[in-house]
Amino acid sequence: MNVPPLRPPGRDRQHLVERAVEAMGVSRPAAEARAAPAAAPPSAGKPAGAAGTAPPLQRQTEAPPLPTIGREALAALGLMVGSAQGARSRIAEEYSVIHHAVLRTIRSTPSVDGRCGRIVMVTSARPGEGKTFTALNLAAALAVGSQRTVVLVDCDGKVGSLTDRLGLRNEVGLCCLAADPLSRGLPPLHPTAVPRLLALGYGRSGRPGSPPPATLGAVLLRLANAYPDHLFVLDTPPCLATAEASLLAPVVGQVVMVVQAEATQRAEVEAALDLVDTCPSIELLLNRSLLRGHDAFGAYGYDDYHAPPPDRP
């Protein structure tokens, strides 16, 4: 895996697409005229139900402590950072670079009516590109590196998602709150073995009968308002698979688009970017890259630099 540093805010989207295509080894076609993206409707930055129509959420003052999600369950999902005793690895170093870039964008993105700069959406163009792996490790890196509480939120809820694999399917979750927009109670945030990292599952979803995706943005804004010091990392379905990513883009502060190297096609990346264009900050994260040139991160020969010394007689 070779993850290039994320670009700071104010990037040119076309430049990022070209850069990702070049990194994937795909030949650049002749320049084509691109149609201007359609203007967002006046209400795009303010989803239905987000503007004071629902009561503020209230914390439970005497809620019993929740069981901690163990490191084994997190490791089964691919947790590679946030280990004990400050153990370091190449992937941990890569996510250190990424989480600092994400933090800079959070600090420079104001929260305005209908958008929260503390919400980071992780998505991809299509399934299987590593978005859940990225969301988990980014959330853990932020929790360890920023010294702030981070909530990893499953906005997918399909069978086999974070909700199932962390054992949260029968718990109150995001969809339960979306199904009852007038509820004042907060869903429980489950502690994990990584300090300051909490998890919120999708909850008891009975598809059919699950809430429409359009209500999730309003729910997330209410959660962010209830926890003004927390950061939120969303594991969101692929852009070209469901509507969630497109509908959440207007309320999040930044989008991290995971692109699988040498697999995702240029047209898929461009189509996915168009669907989340209502977010002011979109970054590409190249995943599963096999490039090991001298200009690649980690190419200096330090792969085993942080490994423990071999046993000596």
ABEGO torsion letter per residue (X at the ends): XBBBBBBBBGBBAAAAAAAAAAAAGBBBBBBBBBBBBBBBBAAAABBBGABGABBBBBBBAABBBBBBBBAAAAAAAGBABGBBGGBBBAAAAAAAAAAAAAAAAAAABBBBBGBBAABBBBBBABBGAGAAAAAAAAAAAAAAAAGBBBBBBBAAGBBGBAAAAAGAAABBBAAAAAABAABABBBBBBBBABBGBBBBBAEBBAOBGBBBAAAAAAAAAAAAAABAABBBBBBBBBAAABAAAAAAAAABABBBBBBBBGABBAAAAAAAAAAAAABABBBBBBBGBABABAABBGAAGAAAAABBBBBBX
